[in-house]
């Protein structure tokens, strides 16, 4: 293993760090709004890929927000919408992210991101979270205009990193994303931060299950 | 318009008619189990299509049931699983289905089904609901090995029915399914039985919105 490639949203960045802003803007609805927003964001990414009607993740995320607010009967102003979208550029990282990346970097691993996000929003979130020094490359679905878990998304990694598929480990906290990468032939690491989560019944299970990014270095044999 | 093509599950057949059996088998969990089962059934159809790992709808439906039961910590026996799967072959129809199809048949419309379901489960549900006399043809995603809303699913209709695309109206209560058919270039009818539902933000809106299948005949001009 020469490189670890990380999913971004839900794996490095906590998408539910928008919940408190949702709650501030719509008291009593913070959790419901942020849950529905995330659910529809993923649904729209899958549906648009299947329809062959790609729209970048910024657009899909905004569409999902508009739907979710309407569906909960929340009157959302243009400025509130902009504020909530902006929060996607400043997501919190999970506590194990920085220590985990630091350890892997120290032992010489190459680290990259492969995400649904469009390049500009990924760059902004990575900078805002102070991860730039750890991340060697950022890959986006935007180059293939199809969202995860399309095999075309994962297949860009070997040529992008200029290493063999067998030397890449793909890491995600989203089990369906792990299934996609496993199905595309990569070694995969499923992060289950909350302890036991029910695995998806999609075939193509993870190669390894871990509880945190700080668990990854034990898979690297010292040289 | 010479033909109406109907989505099956959620449009003709009420997928939530399994709720009472879910409740009988798992008291207190009927609604939760049937909701999650339906949600995962659709998710798995989208994810497997995107992964290029088609499995027919019977398999996907069973996978979704297994996941949902596990996720709710319900211990499901093989016989309970078989009973629940069997209920998918005997779904109730919505009250407007038979009167609506009868009216359309009387004025000479050709009527068909286009569904995610695999052919055998569609045939069984259609027979069990006594709809065989109304339905001229049953089309399944199984012929293209990709689920809705892939354009390849809808594109089989003109050649299958041997009429022009412009003469076909596609009818579904699932808004995302309507978007798929609209995006593929068909005239579409979105059935909103519960009155107001929030439309999906997927682009490609329905051509027409109606409240029931019995509303469709007013779109046919008398010859």
Interface residues (C-beta under 8 A of the other chain):
Chain A: X40 X43 X44 X46 X47 X48 X49 X50 X51 X52 X53 X55 X63 X64 X66 X67 X70 X71 X146 X147 X148 X149 X150 X151 X176 X179 X180 X183 X198 X200 X201 X202 X203 X204
Chain B: X40 X43 X44 X46 X47 X48 X49 X50 X51 X52 X53 X55 X63 X64 X66 X67 X70 X71 X146 X147 X148 X149 X150 X151 X176 X179 X180 X183 X198 X200 X201 X202 X203 X204
